[in-house]
């Protein structure tokens, strides 16, 4: 059994597309694999703000043979006293089978000759090289854009592509992209580091990215964010105003989630709770924290009794990434080190 990896590396994707593209990609791919008789055990699709990827496991290296039963001439025209006529011989030849393999079936009390047309299964690698660009082109979203000199449209410019069938590169071509994107086995780490990550086999993909500070598995990233928020709120004895919509949006804005605690001046508690929460959630993607376990009411003309001045924000792994960078200090110039120290003071 074989495994296939496709990673499409992009500029930062809009959160709504990074979310919707996962189900799109999987549905389109399932349809194409089934249509081409390609067996597999699992298709896993996910995304981050900077990449869309899919892993197909349990692939057979050859597609299943396609067998089609075709109707031929009437039996009394195909055989004369049990001897095949030119009509039967020609029909068998068109199916590339022996005349003795023809079948006779009755349709509305009339006997007809039938034969099986067998189309041998094609190489899975070959079929994927045709399917993948077709599926990528079929992805949909709002405000798709062109870039550089080509006419190809996508949510954001594509910067790299990994296409690996086990340890082998699987080449394919996306038309109308200029300059052409070279397909290889090199991924990219977090934007702040942008290191190159060699992927030797699809099975190592997720672990290799995680070692470089990127949580590519969206489901895992979402759970970590949700746990960070709820556990930290419990420690502060506060209650987070976290909707599913906000949680999903935050999940699609970061690759390496880290929770920070912010605080605003208490004078702003004189404002209605709805105003403060709307600004924090809709404009900043912050998580407001309540003193009491209830949602705010539109009747709350100030926030003194309900809202804490503390709030949570999910950063894109700034502290974790700086720690990674500090381990490799010898690689950086004096100016780099000064910048790192400045960032550390900020957090």
C-alpha positions as CSV (number, residue, x, y, z in Angstrom):
1,X,0.0,0.0,0.0
2,X,1.2,3.5,-0.9
3,X,0.7,7.0,0.5
4,X,0.5,10.3,-1.4
5,X,1.1,13.8,0.0
6,X,0.1,17.1,-1.7
7,X,1.0,20.4,0.0
8,X,0.1,23.7,-1.7
9,X,2.1,26.5,0.0
10,X,0.6,30.0,-0.3
11,X,0.6,33.5,0.9
12,X,-1.6,33.9,4.0
13,X,-5.1,32.6,3.1
14,X,-8.3,34.3,4.2
15,X,-9.6,32.4,7.3
16,X,-13.0,31.6,5.6
17,X,-11.2,29.9,2.7
18,X,-8.8,28.0,4.8
19,X,-11.8,26.5,6.6
20,X,-14.0,25.8,3.5
21,X,-11.3,24.4,1.3
22,X,-10.8,21.3,3.4
23,X,-14.2,19.8,2.7
24,X,-14.1,21.0,-0.9
25,X,-10.8,19.3,-1.5
26,X,-11.8,16.0,0.1
27,X,-15.2,15.8,-1.7
28,X,-13.7,16.6,-5.1
29,X,-10.9,14.1,-4.6
30,X,-13.2,11.3,-3.4
31,X,-15.3,11.8,-6.6
32,X,-12.3,11.6,-8.9
33,X,-10.7,8.6,-7.2
34,X,-14.0,6.7,-7.3
35,X,-14.5,7.6,-10.9
36,X,-11.0,6.3,-11.8
37,X,-11.4,3.1,-9.7
38,X,-8.5,4.1,-7.4
39,X,-8.7,2.3,-4.1
40,X,-7.6,3.9,-0.8
41,X,-8.2,3.6,2.9
42,X,-8.3,7.2,4.0
43,X,-8.2,10.8,2.6
44,X,-7.1,13.4,5.2
45,X,-7.3,17.1,4.2
46,X,-6.4,20.0,6.4
47,X,-5.0,23.6,6.2
48,X,-3.2,26.4,8.0
49,X,-3.1,30.1,7.0
50,X,-0.1,29.2,4.8
51,X,-0.8,25.8,3.3
52,X,-3.4,23.4,2.2
53,X,-2.5,19.7,2.2
54,X,-3.9,16.3,1.7
55,X,-2.7,12.8,2.6
56,X,-4.1,9.7,0.8
57,X,-3.2,6.4,2.5
58,X,-3.8,2.8,1.5
59,X,-3.4,3.4,-2.2
60,X,-3.0,0.5,-4.7
61,X,-0.3,1.2,-7.3
62,X,-2.7,0.1,-10.1
63,X,-6.3,1.2,-10.5
64,X,-9.0,-1.4,-10.6
65,X,-9.9,-2.9,-14.0
66,X,-13.0,-1.4,-15.4
67,X,-15.4,-4.0,-16.7
68,X,-18.3,-2.9,-18.9
69,X,-21.0,-5.3,-20.2
70,X,-21.9,-4.4,-23.8
71,X,-24.8,-5.4,-25.9
72,X,-24.2,-6.9,-29.3
73,X,-26.3,-8.3,-32.2
74,X,-29.3,-10.7,-31.9
75,X,-28.2,-14.2,-31.1
76,X,-29.8,-15.7,-34.3
77,X,-27.6,-13.3,-36.3
78,X,-24.5,-13.9,-34.3
79,X,-24.7,-17.7,-34.4
80,X,-25.9,-20.1,-37.1
81,X,-26.4,-23.6,-35.9
82,X,-24.1,-22.9,-33.1
83,X,-21.4,-21.6,-35.4
84,X,-20.3,-17.9,-34.9
85,X,-21.0,-15.7,-37.8
86,X,-18.9,-12.7,-38.9
87,X,-21.3,-10.6,-36.8
88,X,-20.3,-12.4,-33.7
89,X,-16.6,-12.5,-34.6
90,X,-16.6,-8.8,-35.3
91,X,-18.3,-8.0,-32.1
92,X,-15.9,-10.1,-30.0
93,X,-13.0,-8.5,-31.8
94,X,-14.3,-5.0,-30.9
95,X,-14.2,-6.0,-27.3
96,X,-10.8,-7.7,-27.6
97,X,-12.1,-11.0,-26.3
98,X,-12.5,-14.5,-27.7
99,X,-15.8,-15.3,-29.4
100,X,-16.3,-18.2,-27.0
101,X,-16.5,-15.7,-24.1
102,X,-19.6,-14.1,-25.5
103,X,-22.8,-14.4,-23.5
104,X,-26.4,-14.7,-24.5
105,X,-29.1,-12.9,-22.5
106,X,-32.8,-12.5,-23.1
107,X,-34.3,-9.0,-23.4
108,X,-38.1,-8.9,-23.8
109,X,-38.2,-12.4,-25.1
110,X,-35.4,-11.8,-27.6
111,X,-32.0,-13.3,-27.3
112,X,-29.0,-10.9,-27.6
113,X,-25.3,-11.5,-27.5
114,X,-23.3,-9.7,-24.8
115,X,-19.6,-9.3,-24.0
116,X,-17.4,-7.8,-21.3
117,X,-15.2,-4.9,-22.3
118,X,-12.3,-4.9,-19.9
119,X,-10.2,-1.8,-19.5
120,X,-7.0,-2.5,-17.6
121,X,-6.4,-0.3,-14.5
122,X,-3.9,2.4,-15.1
123,X,-1.0,3.4,-12.9
124,X,-2.2,5.3,-9.8
125,X,0.7,7.7,-10.2
126,X,-0.3,8.5,-13.7
127,X,-3.9,9.0,-12.8
128,X,-3.1,11.2,-9.8
129,X,-0.9,13.4,-12.1
130,X,-4.1,14.1,-14.1
131,X,-6.5,14.3,-11.2
132,X,-4.6,16.6,-8.8
133,X,-4.4,19.7,-11.2
134,X,-8.0,19.1,-12.1
135,X,-9.1,19.2,-8.5
136,X,-7.0,22.2,-7.6
137,X,-8.5,24.1,-10.5
138,X,-12.0,23.2,-9.4
139,X,-11.6,24.7,-5.9
140,X,-13.8,27.7,-5.3
141,X,-13.9,30.7,-3.0
142,X,-14.6,34.5,-3.0
143,X,-12.2,37.0,-4.5
144,X,-9.8,34.7,-6.2
145,X,-6.8,36.5,-7.7
146,X,-4.2,36.3,-10.4
147,X,-0.5,37.0,-9.8
148,X,2.7,37.4,-11.7
149,X,2.3,36.8,-15.5
150,X,-0.1,33.9,-15.6
151,X,-3.9,33.7,-15.8
152,X,-4.3,31.0,-13.1
153,X,-6.6,32.1,-10.2
154,X,-6.4,31.0,-6.6
155,X,-7.3,32.4,-3.2
156,X,-3.7,33.7,-2.7
157,X,-0.5,33.3,-4.8
158,X,0.9,29.7,-4.7
159,X,4.6,29.8,-3.7
160,X,5.5,26.1,-3.5
161,X,4.1,22.6,-4.1
162,X,5.0,19.2,-2.6
163,X,3.8,16.2,-4.5
164,X,5.1,12.9,-3.0
165,X,4.1,9.3,-3.9
166,X,5.9,7.4,-1.1
167,X,9.5,8.7,-1.5
168,X,9.1,9.6,-5.2
169,X,8.2,13.0,-6.6
170,X,4.9,12.9,-8.6
171,X,5.1,15.5,-11.3
172,X,2.1,17.4,-12.6
173,X,1.5,20.7,-14.2
174,X,-0.8,23.6,-13.4
175,X,-1.5,25.5,-16.5
176,X,-1.3,29.3,-16.9
177,X,1.0,29.9,-13.9
178,X,4.0,32.0,-14.8
179,X,6.7,31.5,-13.6
180,X,6.1,27.8,-13.3
181,X,6.1,26.3,-9.8
182,X,8.7,23.6,-9.4
183,X,7.3,20.5,-7.7
184,X,9.7,19.1,-5.0
185,X,9.7,17.8,-1.5
186,X,10.6,21.0,0.4
187,X,8.1,22.6,2.7
188,X,8.4,25.9,4.6
189,X,8.2,26.5,8.3
190,X,6.5,29.3,10.2
191,X,6.5,32.7,8.5
192,X,8.8,34.2,11.2
193,X,11.5,31.5,10.6
194,X,10.6,30.5,7.0
195,X,13.1,27.6,7.2
196,X,13.1,24.9,4.6
197,X,11.8,21.5,5.7
198,X,12.8,18.4,3.8
199,X,10.0,15.8,3.6
200,X,11.3,12.4,2.8
201,X,8.0,10.5,3.0
202,X,4.4,11.5,3.4
203,X,4.2,9.6,6.7
204,X,6.8,12.0,8.2
205,X,5.0,15.2,7.0
206,X,3.0,16.2,10.0
207,X,5.7,15.4,12.6
208,X,8.3,17.3,10.5
209,X,6.2,20.4,10.4
210,X,5.3,20.2,14.1
211,X,9.1,20.0,15.0
212,X,9.4,23.3,13.2
213,X,6.6,25.0,15.1
214,X,3.7,24.4,12.7
215,X,0.6,22.5,13.7
216,X,-0.7,21.6,10.3
217,X,-3.6,19.4,11.6
218,X,-6.5,21.8,11.8
219,X,-8.5,19.6,14.2
220,X,-5.6,19.3,16.6
221,X,-4.8,23.0,16.4
222,X,-8.5,23.9,17.2
223,X,-8.6,21.6,20.2
224,X,-5.3,23.1,21.5
225,X,-6.7,26.6,21.2
226,X,-9.9,25.7,22.8
227,X,-8.1,24.0,25.7
228,X,-5.7,26.9,26.2
229,X,-8.6,29.4,26.5
230,X,-10.7,27.3,28.8
231,X,-7.9,26.1,31.1
232,X,-6.4,29.6,31.4
233,X,-9.9,31.1,32.1
234,X,-10.4,28.5,34.8
235,X,-7.1,29.5,36.4
236,X,-8.2,33.1,36.5
237,X,-11.7,32.1,37.7
238,X,-13.2,34.0,34.7
239,X,-15.5,32.9,31.8
240,X,-14.4,33.3,28.1
241,X,-16.9,34.7,25.6
242,X,-15.9,32.2,22.9
243,X,-18.3,31.3,20.1
244,X,-17.8,28.5,17.6
245,X,-17.4,31.2,14.9
246,X,-14.6,33.0,16.7
247,X,-12.9,29.8,17.6
248,X,-12.9,28.7,14.0
249,X,-11.6,32.0,12.8
250,X,-8.8,32.1,15.3
251,X,-7.9,28.5,14.3
252,X,-7.5,29.6,10.7
253,X,-5.4,32.6,11.5
254,X,-2.4,30.9,13.3
255,X,-0.1,28.0,12.6
256,X,1.5,27.8,16.0
257,X,-1.1,28.9,18.7
258,X,0.1,30.5,21.9
259,X,-2.2,32.3,24.4
260,X,-1.3,35.7,25.7
261,X,-3.2,37.7,28.4
262,X,-4.0,41.3,27.7
263,X,-5.4,44.0,30.0
264,X,-7.2,47.3,29.2
265,X,-7.8,50.4,31.4
266,X,-10.7,50.0,33.8
267,X,-12.1,53.4,32.7
268,X,-13.5,51.6,29.6
269,X,-15.8,49.5,31.8
270,X,-18.1,52.5,31.8
271,X,-19.0,51.5,28.2
272,X,-21.8,49.0,27.5
273,X,-20.7,45.3,27.5
274,X,-21.9,44.8,24.0
275,X,-19.8,47.6,22.6
276,X,-16.6,46.3,24.3
277,X,-17.2,42.7,23.3
278,X,-18.0,43.5,19.7
279,X,-14.8,45.5,19.3
280,X,-12.7,42.8,20.9
281,X,-14.2,39.9,19.0
282,X,-15.1,41.3,15.6
283,X,-12.2,43.8,15.1
284,X,-9.3,42.3,17.1
285,X,-10.2,38.6,17.4
286,X,-9.7,38.8,21.1
287,X,-11.6,36.7,23.7
288,X,-13.4,38.8,26.3
289,X,-13.5,37.4,29.9
290,X,-16.6,37.7,32.1
291,X,-16.6,37.9,35.9
292,X,-19.8,35.9,36.1
293,X,-20.9,32.8,34.1
294,X,-23.5,34.4,31.8
295,X,-23.6,36.2,28.5
296,X,-23.9,39.9,28.5
297,X,-27.3,41.5,28.1
298,X,-28.0,44.4,25.7
299,X,-29.5,46.1,28.8
300,X,-26.1,46.3,30.4
301,X,-25.3,50.0,30.0
302,X,-21.9,49.6,31.6
303,X,-19.6,46.6,32.1
304,X,-18.4,47.1,35.7
305,X,-20.3,44.1,37.1
306,X,-19.9,41.7,34.3
307,X,-16.7,42.1,32.3
308,X,-13.1,41.7,33.4
309,X,-10.4,44.1,32.1
310,X,-8.4,41.0,31.2
311,X,-8.8,39.4,27.8
312,X,-7.1,36.6,25.9
313,X,-5.5,36.7,22.5
314,X,-4.1,33.8,20.4
315,X,-0.7,34.8,18.9
316,X,0.9,33.0,16.1
317,X,3.5,31.2,18.3
318,X,5.8,34.2,18.9
319,X,7.2,32.9,22.2
320,X,7.6,29.3,21.0
321,X,9.3,30.5,17.8
322,X,11.7,32.8,19.6
323,X,12.7,29.9,21.8
324,X,13.4,27.8,18.7
325,X,15.5,30.7,17.3
326,X,17.4,31.1,20.5
327,X,18.7,27.6,20.3
328,X,20.4,28.5,17.0
329,X,21.8,31.9,18.1
330,X,25.1,31.3,16.5
331,X,23.4,31.5,13.1
332,X,22.3,35.1,13.6
333,X,23.9,38.5,13.2
334,X,24.1,41.1,16.0
335,X,21.1,42.9,14.5
336,X,19.1,39.7,14.6
337,X,19.9,39.2,18.2
338,X,18.9,42.7,19.1
339,X,15.6,42.1,17.3
340,X,15.0,38.9,19.3
341,X,15.7,40.6,22.6
342,X,13.2,43.4,21.6
343,X,10.5,40.8,20.8
344,X,11.2,39.0,24.1
345,X,10.6,42.3,26.0
346,X,7.3,42.7,24.2
347,X,5.9,39.4,25.5
